[in-house]
Amino acid sequence: MSLEVIYVTRHGFRSPWSVEPSTGNYTATIRSPTGLPTDPALTSHGVEQANELASHLLRLDPPVEQVYSSPYYRCLQTIQPFVRSFRRSQTQSPGHVSEEAPFEIRADRGLSEWYGSAHFEHPSSAPVDELQCYFPEIDATYASNPAPSRYGESLPHLHDRVTKVIDTIIKHSDREGRKAVLVCTHAAVVIALGRVLTGQMDVDFRAFTCGLSRYRRRRLPSLGELIGPSGEEGLNSAAPTAQGGSQIGEAGSEVCPGADSTGAADRYPHDSGWPDIASPQRRRAAGLNGGWICELDSDCSFLRCGEERGWRFTGDESFIEVDDNDLRSSSVGPDSGTSVDRMKLGADDGHTSGTSKL
């Protein structure tokens, strides 16, 4: 059995931080449990959202069989109530007998927060052994993907990182026979995951706090069909382009543009002997760049306060100054012609500081 459904959620409402762009000095008024200014805990409202999310996740069909999370405190704190509730429901069920141990949280640095390119080093998450003191559900044996560069990323670099980490998750899930997995991460990564999975690279998928997205795998042709007998790239049907319009899914939530609710699951499992992930053939065979259908786009119908702190890309958020007479110094993503002043961003996220958006 191969992976059929990927659920994606953003962490809950958190406390803010700020950064001085000229020095890269990050500060926060509320101390984080890990002591890192960009690693805050959830607010009391965020904790309520996490509990509401947990109740909703327990009712999903197909049910979650494995959890992956960014190693930042707020993401782990968001998903912990679900993992604990799931374990209780399994052990307290009448006549429950299971040979499998309850799943643990796989903290993957490849799902870490996105920072724009900078001339200084951005903060990182706390080490796993420290996080285990707060979250004993973390799987200490999981081999994480590499963390992003401490000097930040352009949008193409972000998309590339997300492609690699979700490919790893799909590969592990196929080998382990998981039908559905859950990913908890940050707003920028939520959007990038939607782009990479569906192939709609210009779409700003929605990213509300504790909103839940659902991606279902398409039925893909075999690797031989994709590459062809001569070794040339074959079918393009596995990477559909975005279509106009939108649909309404269950619970009245908006479905992503171009969604096809009739798509069947891919029955071709991962094979490490396939072409490299960087090649178009490999990405399509892995179900990336169009191999997944967005059925729910940051659904918040189960949250008491509904949609909150929506976020979207505004350029590449580079900290590097751009001289109008020398654009070669720019670190610009595909959605903008100039770098962006981070201090002006964040209005859609409801933060007091434009720098605390994720």
Secondary structure as GFF3:
##gff-version 3
##sequence-region A 1 358
A	DSSP	beta_strand	5	10	.	.	.	ID=ss1
A	DSSP	beta_strand	18	20	.	.	.	ID=ss2
A	DSSP	beta_strand	25	27	.	.	.	ID=ss3
A	DSSP	alpha_helix	44	57	.	.	.	ID=ss4
A	DSSP	beta_strand	67	69	.	.	.	ID=ss5
A	DSSP	alpha_helix	73	92	.	.	.	ID=ss6
A	DSSP	beta_strand	105	107	.	.	.	ID=ss7
A	DSSP	three_ten_helix	109	111	.	.	.	ID=ss8
A	DSSP	alpha_helix	128	134	.	.	.	ID=ss9
A	DSSP	alpha_helix	155	176	.	.	.	ID=ss10
A	DSSP	beta_strand	180	185	.	.	.	ID=ss11
A	DSSP	alpha_helix	187	198	.	.	.	ID=ss12
A	DSSP	beta_strand	212	217	.	.	.	ID=ss13
A	DSSP	alpha_helix	223	227	.	.	.	ID=ss14
A	DSSP	beta_strand	247	248	.	.	.	ID=ss15
A	DSSP	three_ten_helix	250	252	.	.	.	ID=ss16
A	DSSP	beta_strand	254	255	.	.	.	ID=ss17
A	DSSP	alpha_helix	280	285	.	.	.	ID=ss18
A	DSSP	beta_strand	292	299	.	.	.	ID=ss19
A	DSSP	three_ten_helix	327	329	.	.	.	ID=ss20
A	DSSP	three_ten_helix	342	344	.	.	.	ID=ss21
A	DSSP	three_ten_helix	347	349	.	.	.	ID=ss22
###
